[in-house]
Amino acid sequence: MPRRCPRPPSSRRYVLRFCGEGPAPRADVARIEAHHEIAVVDISPPRLLLVQARACRLRTVLRRLPGWVMSEERAVPRPPRPMRRPKTSR
């Protein structure tokens, strides 16, 4: 009996990186784009995709596509901008 994925309240965003030789295979990218439960948010040629999906569904698709690695998107806060000193006349 196949194991069912628990349904989270919403899907998350993941970065997919192709680790093989050369650019990502177009057939692999087309297969990911065509999947009805995976939304491609951004394609950053030649080796990265940003997608929104449930993790278990994404893992299932990537098992059939060798050379791909997934990681959850992480936001890195920008450091605060330094305050400008007021110009003084000399």
C-alpha positions as CSV (number, residue, x, y, z in Angstrom):
1,M,0.0,0.0,0.0
2,P,1.5,3.4,-1.0
3,R,2.2,5.8,1.8
4,R,0.1,9.0,1.5
5,C,1.6,12.4,2.1
6,P,0.2,14.4,4.9
7,R,-1.4,17.5,3.6
8,P,0.1,20.6,5.1
9,P,-2.2,23.7,5.2
10,S,-0.1,25.2,2.4
11,S,2.7,24.4,0.2
12,R,6.2,25.8,0.6
13,R,8.9,27.1,-1.7
14,Y,11.9,25.1,-2.6
15,V,15.1,25.6,-4.6
16,L,15.9,22.8,-7.0
17,R,19.5,22.6,-8.1
18,F,20.8,20.3,-10.9
19,C,24.1,18.8,-9.8
20,G,25.0,16.9,-12.9
21,E,27.3,17.9,-15.8
22,G,26.3,20.9,-17.8
23,P,23.0,22.8,-17.7
24,A,19.8,21.2,-16.4
25,P,18.2,18.8,-18.9
26,R,15.3,20.4,-20.7
27,A,13.3,17.3,-20.4
28,D,13.6,17.3,-16.6
29,V,12.6,21.0,-16.4
30,A,9.7,20.3,-18.7
31,R,8.5,17.4,-16.5
32,I,8.7,19.6,-13.4
33,E,6.9,22.4,-15.1
34,A,4.1,20.1,-16.4
35,H,3.3,18.6,-13.0
36,H,0.0,19.9,-11.8
37,E,0.9,20.0,-8.1
38,I,4.2,21.9,-8.7
39,A,4.2,25.7,-9.5
40,V,7.5,26.9,-11.0
41,V,8.1,30.4,-9.6
42,D,11.4,31.2,-11.2
43,I,13.8,29.5,-13.6
44,S,17.4,30.7,-13.1
45,P,19.4,29.2,-16.0
46,P,21.2,27.0,-16.3
47,R,20.9,24.9,-13.1
48,L,18.3,26.4,-10.6
49,L,14.5,26.4,-10.2
50,L,12.4,28.0,-7.6
51,V,9.2,26.0,-7.1
52,Q,6.2,26.0,-4.8
53,A,4.9,22.6,-3.8
54,R,4.3,20.1,-1.0
55,A,7.7,18.5,0.0
56,C,6.5,14.9,-0.3
57,R,5.1,15.5,-3.8
58,L,8.3,17.2,-4.9
59,R,10.4,14.3,-3.5
60,T,8.3,11.8,-5.4
61,V,9.0,13.6,-8.7
62,L,12.7,14.1,-8.0
63,R,13.2,10.4,-7.3
64,R,12.7,9.9,-11.1
65,L,15.0,12.7,-12.0
66,P,18.6,11.9,-11.1
67,G,21.0,14.7,-10.4
68,W,18.5,17.1,-8.7
69,V,18.8,18.3,-5.1
70,M,16.0,20.2,-3.3
71,S,16.3,22.5,-0.3
72,E,13.7,24.7,1.4
73,E,13.9,28.4,0.4
74,R,15.5,30.5,3.2
75,A,15.2,34.3,3.5
76,V,18.4,36.0,4.7
77,P,17.7,39.4,6.3
78,R,19.6,42.3,4.9
79,P,21.9,44.1,7.3
80,P,20.6,47.6,8.3
81,R,21.8,50.4,6.2
82,P,24.3,52.6,7.9
83,M,23.0,56.0,8.7
84,R,24.4,58.8,6.6
85,R,26.3,61.5,8.3
86,P,25.0,65.0,7.6
87,K,27.2,66.9,5.4
88,T,29.1,69.8,7.0
89,S,30.6,72.7,5.3
90,R,34.3,73.4,5.8
